[in-house]
């Protein structure tokens, strides 16, 4: 035996066989759930699909309410809709029914979702027959929509938590969709954004470049990347990096999506890092320049050399175009201006003097005792009431100035001045550097002034020990030069002498007392005076040098080293006799023979045990003999032997007219022999020339 357990659905009167078959198919085979509830919301009819949704058999569901067959909030929601459809006699749609399902997943259970609708049902006589409920499964669609919703939430959360601002345009770059996040940054209204888009707030200086690159990427359909500044809501500009990519659908681009990232903090950090790097580099450079200046100023012995060092350091360290040093006179009322020479040969020149009370950059710095700066001509006129053209007419192109006092023991000794050919403000770091440089410059100037005074005194003392005039001999022409070394201020030991003997012969001597200072000068004076005294008693060179040996042994220290070359010459015949006590050999020029050194025995320095010898020689007509000290041929880079060979070569190159003029010859030899070398010792040269009769 078998029994039909489905909700009965007998043939309805008035329906033909086809209609009955259709109704039977709906009740049994339709995929849509159908159910009829009476006015008490009890189930009267249900097809197989609805029974499957309810998960109940027909005999268990018939005459029961939905909440009894399917308990929970979803059933209550559906019953509320059914009741509303009956009461308002209209259809109620968009009802969602979630029915638990027996299959388990990772979350413990996966419900099935149905989209339900209900509408009232009436009989032929318009009496209410109840309400009909339809249910269509939408689980797959619901899950797909949920997945899409979760993706959108993840994407929105990612965008909101990042610094990126997203915008969308059409395939041709037009703005067709609002971007609230972007407008929140820029302050654009919806209308403004839809009209001008993101390009409307790009910095005017950068918009042409950015727009051209954007149009090019639109045409090429290639990703767009750029960096630019964007005007924000507050009117300021921030840096953004953008990357926009085309969205493809098949073979066509349907839209563009761009993401802007605010990189202002990164840019500012990079700029700050760059500025700090520049400042550190500039500070390191200035420190190196100051150390270099200190070293160079320590070697500068004259004010001219100090000005040259300051000029070089000022131009390399702060880009100064002009520089000058001014020194206060003894009464502290006037400034003497020393500046680089206009010929650009590295020398300096005295450029006049100004009163300390005149309104100038340097006098202002001295009066106020601190740096004075003017970054433009207007600032200069504001502070001084005038410009500097009256003081520096040769610098009419100046547009900015710095004046610094030079202080020694707290008292001003002068001022330092830098100027620029363009308006320029001095930074605090540069001010510190310039004050340190001015301090070094003040020490160097003070040292240079002391050196120049002492050097001048020493040179005057040295020259006072030399003959003021050379003898006037009709048949001979004499010339002498004395060049003190510039590296020291002490009196040297070089000397020369020429005097007439009682028999009218000419006595000539050149000597060198080793050392510097008072001892050397005293020794030089003793030797020179003793030589004259001995020569007046017995003028023979060998006798004179033998007498000097005895004097040396009796009065001088053993460590003293003194050389002398002494000759006696007859001016009428040119015949002479020479004796040498360790001195460089005389140089002979003229005649048919080339320039050469004397081959006479050099002998030993004074005071050494020796049998003094003398050699006869003759100065022919037109010939010249040159006596000199070792400072002419010897220095730190050239030994004595090399110097003697070079002296012969230089003398051989002397033109005949120079050889015939002793004045020109001594200058020629000194200039050529010292060229390219640092003079570290005094140089003495004495030349005798016998002109043609």
Secondary structure in CASP SS format (residue, H / E / C, confidence):
PFRMAT SS
TARGET T0000
AUTHOR 0000-0000-0000
METHOD secondary structure of the structure
MODEL  1
X C 1.00
X C 1.00
X C 1.00
X C 1.00
X C 1.00
X C 1.00
X C 1.00
X C 1.00
X C 1.00
X C 1.00
X C 1.00
X C 1.00
X C 1.00
X C 1.00
X C 1.00
X C 1.00
X H 1.00
X H 1.00
X H 1.00
X H 1.00
X H 1.00
X H 1.00
X H 1.00
X H 1.00
X H 1.00
X H 1.00
X H 1.00
X H 1.00
X C 1.00
X C 1.00
X C 1.00
X C 1.00
X E 1.00
X E 1.00
X E 1.00
X E 1.00
X E 1.00
X C 1.00
X C 1.00
X C 1.00
X C 1.00
X E 1.00
X E 1.00
X E 1.00
X E 1.00
X E 1.00
X C 1.00
X H 1.00
X H 1.00
X H 1.00
X H 1.00
X H 1.00
X H 1.00
X H 1.00
X C 1.00
X C 1.00
X C 1.00
X H 1.00
X H 1.00
X H 1.00
X H 1.00
X C 1.00
X C 1.00
X C 1.00
X E 1.00
X H 1.00
X H 1.00
X H 1.00
X H 1.00
X C 1.00
X C 1.00
X C 1.00
X H 1.00
X H 1.00
X H 1.00
X H 1.00
X H 1.00
X H 1.00
X H 1.00
X H 1.00
X H 1.00
X H 1.00
X H 1.00
X H 1.00
X H 1.00
X H 1.00
X H 1.00
X H 1.00
X C 1.00
X C 1.00
X C 1.00
X E 1.00
X E 1.00
X E 1.00
X E 1.00
X E 1.00
X E 1.00
X E 1.00
X E 1.00
X C 1.00
X C 1.00
X C 1.00
X C 1.00
X C 1.00
X C 1.00
X C 1.00
X C 1.00
X C 1.00
X C 1.00
X C 1.00
X C 1.00
X E 1.00
X E 1.00
X E 1.00
X E 1.00
X E 1.00
X E 1.00
X E 1.00
X E 1.00
X E 1.00
X E 1.00
X E 1.00
X C 1.00
X C 1.00
X C 1.00
X C 1.00
X C 1.00
X E 1.00
X E 1.00
X E 1.00
X E 1.00
X E 1.00
X E 1.00
X E 1.00
X E 1.00
X E 1.00
X E 1.00
X C 1.00
X H 1.00
X H 1.00
X H 1.00
X H 1.00
X H 1.00
X H 1.00
X H 1.00
X H 1.00
X H 1.00
X H 1.00
X H 1.00
X H 1.00
X H 1.00
X H 1.00
X H 1.00
X H 1.00
X H 1.00
X H 1.00
X H 1.00
X H 1.00
X H 1.00
X H 1.00
X H 1.00
X C 1.00
X C 1.00
X E 1.00
X E 1.00
X E 1.00
X E 1.00
X E 1.00
X E 1.00
X E 1.00
X C 1.00
X C 1.00
X C 1.00
X C 1.00
X C 1.00
X C 1.00
X C 1.00
X C 1.00
X C 1.00
X H 1.00
X H 1.00
X H 1.00
X H 1.00
X H 1.00
X H 1.00
X H 1.00
X C 1.00
X C 1.00
X C 1.00
X H 1.00
X H 1.00
X H 1.00
X H 1.00
X H 1.00
X H 1.00
X H 1.00
X C 1.00
X H 1.00
X H 1.00
X H 1.00
X H 1.00
X E 1.00
X C 1.00
X H 1.00
X H 1.00
X H 1.00
X H 1.00
X H 1.00
X H 1.00
X H 1.00
X H 1.00
X H 1.00
X H 1.00
X H 1.00
X H 1.00
X H 1.00
X H 1.00
X H 1.00
X H 1.00
X H 1.00
X C 1.00
X C 1.00
X C 1.00
X E 1.00
X E 1.00
X E 1.00
X E 1.00
X E 1.00
X E 1.00
X E 1.00
X E 1.00
X C 1.00
X C 1.00
X C 1.00
X C 1.00
X C 1.00
X E 1.00
X E 1.00
X E 1.00
X E 1.00
X E 1.00
X E 1.00
X E 1.00
X E 1.00
X E 1.00
X E 1.00
X E 1.00
X E 1.00
X E 1.00
X C 1.00
X C 1.00
X E 1.00
X E 1.00
X E 1.00
X E 1.00
X E 1.00
X E 1.00
X E 1.00
X E 1.00
X E 1.00
X E 1.00
X E 1.00
X C 1.00
X H 1.00
X H 1.00
X H 1.00
X H 1.00
X H 1.00
X H 1.00
X H 1.00
X H 1.00
X H 1.00
X H 1.00
X H 1.00
X H 1.00
X H 1.00
X H 1.00
X H 1.00
X H 1.00
X H 1.00
X H 1.00
X H 1.00
X H 1.00
X H 1.00
X H 1.00
X H 1.00
X H 1.00
X H 1.00
X H 1.00
X H 1.00
X H 1.00
X H 1.00
X H 1.00
X H 1.00
X H 1.00
X H 1.00
X H 1.00
X H 1.00
X H 1.00
X C 1.00
X C 1.00
X C 1.00
X H 1.00
X H 1.00
X H 1.00
X H 1.00
X H 1.00
X H 1.00
X H 1.00
X H 1.00
X H 1.00
X H 1.00
X H 1.00
X H 1.00
X H 1.00
X H 1.00
X H 1.00
X C 1.00
X C 1.00
X C 1.00
X C 1.00
X E 1.00
X E 1.00
X E 1.00
X E 1.00
X E 1.00
X E 1.00
X E 1.00
X C 1.00
X C 1.00
X C 1.00
X C 1.00
X C 1.00
X E 1.00
X E 1.00
X E 1.00
X E 1.00
X E 1.00
X E 1.00
X E 1.00
X C 1.00
X C 1.00
X C 1.00
X C 1.00
X C 1.00
X C 1.00
X C 1.00
X E 1.00
X E 1.00
X E 1.00
X E 1.00
X E 1.00
X E 1.00
X E 1.00
X E 1.00
X C 1.00
X C 1.00
X C 1.00
X C 1.00
X C 1.00
X H 1.00
X H 1.00
X H 1.00
X H 1.00
X H 1.00
X H 1.00
X H 1.00
X H 1.00
X C 1.00
X C 1.00
X C 1.00
X E 1.00
X E 1.00
X E 1.00
X C 1.00
X C 1.00
X H 1.00
X H 1.00
X H 1.00
X H 1.00
X H 1.00
X H 1.00
X H 1.00
X H 1.00
X C 1.00
X C 1.00
X C 1.00
X C 1.00
X C 1.00
X C 1.00
X C 1.00
X C 1.00
X C 1.00
X C 1.00
X C 1.00
X C 1.00
X C 1.00
X C 1.00
X C 1.00
X E 1.00
X E 1.00
X E 1.00
X E 1.00
X E 1.00
X E 1.00
X E 1.00
X E 1.00
X E 1.00
X C 1.00
X C 1.00
X E 1.00
X E 1.00
X E 1.00
X E 1.00
X E 1.00
X E 1.00
X E 1.00
X E 1.00
X E 1.00
X E 1.00
X C 1.00
X C 1.00
X C 1.00
X C 1.00
X C 1.00
X C 1.00
X C 1.00
X H 1.00
X H 1.00
X H 1.00
X H 1.00
X H 1.00
X H 1.00
X H 1.00
X H 1.00
X H 1.00
X H 1.00
X H 1.00
X H 1.00
X H 1.00
X H 1.00
X H 1.00
X H 1.00
X H 1.00
X H 1.00
X H 1.00
X H 1.00
X H 1.00
X H 1.00
X H 1.00
X H 1.00
X H 1.00
X H 1.00
X H 1.00
X H 1.00
X H 1.00
X H 1.00
X H 1.00
X H 1.00
X H 1.00
X H 1.00
X H 1.00
X H 1.00
X H 1.00
X C 1.00
X C 1.00
X C 1.00
X C 1.00
X C 1.00
X C 1.00
X C 1.00
X C 1.00
X E 1.00
X C 1.00
X C 1.00
X E 1.00
X E 1.00
X E 1.00
X E 1.00
X E 1.00
X E 1.00
X E 1.00
X E 1.00
X C 1.00
X C 1.00
X C 1.00
X C 1.00
X C 1.00
X C 1.00
X C 1.00
X C 1.00
X C 1.00
X C 1.00
X E 1.00
X E 1.00
X E 1.00
X E 1.00
X E 1.00
X E 1.00
X E 1.00
X C 1.00
X C 1.00
X C 1.00
X C 1.00
X C 1.00
X E 1.00
X E 1.00
X E 1.00
X E 1.00
X E 1.00
X E 1.00
X E 1.00
X E 1.00
X C 1.00
X C 1.00
X C 1.00
X C 1.00
X H 1.00
X H 1.00
X H 1.00
X H 1.00
X H 1.00
X H 1.00
X H 1.00
X H 1.00
X H 1.00
X H 1.00
X H 1.00
X H 1.00
X H 1.00
X H 1.00
X H 1.00
X H 1.00
X H 1.00
X H 1.00
X H 1.00
X H 1.00
X C 1.00
X C 1.00
X C 1.00
X H 1.00
X H 1.00
X H 1.00
X H 1.00
X H 1.00
X H 1.00
X H 1.00
X H 1.00
X H 1.00
X H 1.00
X H 1.00
X H 1.00
X H 1.00
X H 1.00
X H 1.00
X C 1.00
X C 1.00
X C 1.00
X C 1.00
X C 1.00
X C 1.00
X E 1.00
X E 1.00
X E 1.00
X E 1.00
X E 1.00
X E 1.00
X E 1.00
X E 1.00
X C 1.00
X C 1.00
X C 1.00
X C 1.00
X C 1.00
X E 1.00
X E 1.00
X E 1.00
X E 1.00
X E 1.00
X E 1.00
X E 1.00
X C 1.00
X C 1.00
X C 1.00
X C 1.00
X C 1.00
X E 1.00
X E 1.00
X E 1.00
X C 1.00
X C 1.00
X C 1.00
X C 1.00
X C 1.00
X C 1.00
X E 1.00
X E 1.00
X C 1.00
X C 1.00
X C 1.00
X C 1.00
X C 1.00
X C 1.00
X C 1.00
X C 1.00
X C 1.00
X C 1.00
X C 1.00
X C 1.00
X C 1.00
X C 1.00
X C 1.00
X C 1.00
X C 1.00
X E 1.00
X E 1.00
X E 1.00
X E 1.00
X C 1.00
X C 1.00
X C 1.00
X C 1.00
X C 1.00
X E 1.00
X E 1.00
X E 1.00
X E 1.00
X E 1.00
X C 1.00
X H 1.00
X H 1.00
X H 1.00
X C 1.00
X C 1.00
X E 1.00
X C 1.00
X C 1.00
X E 1.00
X C 1.00
X H 1.00
X H 1.00
X H 1.00
X H 1.00
X H 1.00
X H 1.00
X H 1.00
X H 1.00
X H 1.00
X H 1.00
X H 1.00
X H 1.00
X H 1.00
X C 1.00
X C 1.00
X C 1.00
X H 1.00
X H 1.00
X H 1.00
X H 1.00
X C 1.00
X C 1.00
X H 1.00
X H 1.00
X H 1.00
X H 1.00
X H 1.00
X H 1.00
X H 1.00
X H 1.00
X H 1.00
X H 1.00
X H 1.00
X H 1.00
X H 1.00
X C 1.00
X C 1.00
X C 1.00
X C 1.00
X C 1.00
X C 1.00
X C 1.00
X C 1.00
X E 1.00
X E 1.00
X E 1.00
X E 1.00
X E 1.00
X E 1.00
X E 1.00
X C 1.00
X C 1.00
X C 1.00
X C 1.00
END
